Amino acid sequence: MKKFLHISLIVSIFAIIPFGFVYAQPEIIKDSHREVIDSVDKIYEVRESNLTQQEKLAKEMELKKTALDKVVEFSILETENFKTNLINLEVGEDEFEAELLALRDTLLIKLDDYLEHFDFVRNGIKASDNLEIVQSIAGSFNDWREFTYNPEIKKVIEFILIFQNKSFIKLADLRFGKIASDLRTVISPKLQSSIRQQFLNPAAISIRGAREFNNRAMALLADYISEEKAFGESEIDTPGLEEEAAFDSGFVPEEEIAVKEDEKQVEELTIRDLVISSLQKLKDAYSKFLSLRDFVGGQSGEQ
Amino acid sequence: MEDKFLKNIREEFNKIEPSQEFKNRSSRLIFSSYQNRPINFNFFNPSFVIGLVGVLTIFAVGGLIFNNLSLSEHSNFNGAELLSEAENLNFQIHLEEAEYFDDSAKEIAAILKEIEQSN
């Protein structure tokens, strides 16, 4: 019977694995990506063909139109996917998260604006009847993606990463609680303390570390809120100011430079770095759970 | 989204049951004791005791069968490697999504440049 109880502890270690929270790239986006690549390949094929220069130009205009439309279509699917993922996150548990909830709403509004913009660009492509126009639409769409779309999508991804990671941390907590409660009812008190020292305490420290990293990432995410506000209040860009301040600093003693470099290293950790560190901590916690499972399995085998 | 691994465990759980002969005997024991009579929860009532013993035996036998299934016959359930692989994979996919966008953004920029340029 005791062996059976050991098994129930093993099952509790197994029972909650963080599945189901991860989204893979949907097939429809992969297909669309493939279509983009194929449409570009066709442009190259025509270029290298034996057609006359005039025929090539006529074909190129149609093929570039198609390729450009495929790129916009891909961007639409990508944006819709990010929108769905952003909506599906559980945000707003406390006051701090209420602020982030507002950031999510801002990002969602932007994504909707982008979807409208894509329609506008698509109509422009459809209406274009010469190669120069198609080429100039491609140029301005590229600039728009680089300076408007990509930076905001980066924020959306960071938002998603942080809150998905938060759900992983919650699961690890849940798992920890289940194991700890099974431990109290199933394992002899003598063995309990050694299990706590060897497995549970280090796992708890790792989970705490994971939460700290994720909270730091959240704090960086919150910085975007003040950025948005500053941008809303004044649209005038003053990039020169920071550089001037750097010039004014003049001579700095060496020790101070060392301190500043340390600070810089801390500051330079991006949201993604922090989420990666947090995930690493979670992995550590899970590896402790797994070792505990093996340990308990070994114990029950000996009896 | 259900993982294959969890599915396996669920299937193993579904397989756990006492033998037919044991089931028949236990259910005969349990049901024969209170035909057409109200259930009496007096612990000293012999029919209640017999029923309770029957139920406990089902649990015990079920537990033993489960024990054997999980530890000896099904190495998947006991495979630490499989579990850690599954978990690692999930953690990686989690980040791959972000990396995928970085790559595709660069690629799309190059393609748009290509379309923009006149031949």
Interface residues (C-beta under 8 A of the other chain):
Chain A: M1 K3 F4 I7 I10 F14 I17 P18 F19 G20 V22 Y23 A24 Q25 H33 V36 V40 I43 R47 K56 L57 E60 K64 A67 L68 V71 F74 S75 E78 L131 E132 V134 Q135 S136 A138 G139 F141 N142 R145 E146 N150 I153 K154 I157 I160 L161 Q164 N165 F168 R272 V275 I276 L279 L282 K283 Y286 S287 L290 R293 D294 G297 S300 G301
Chain B: M1 E2 D3 F5 L6 I9 A60 G63 L64 F66 N67 S70 L71 N78 A80 L83 S84 A86 E87 N88 N90 F91 I93 H94 L95 E97 A98 Y100 F101 S104 A105 I108 A109 I111 L112 K113 E114 I115 E116 Q117 S118 N119
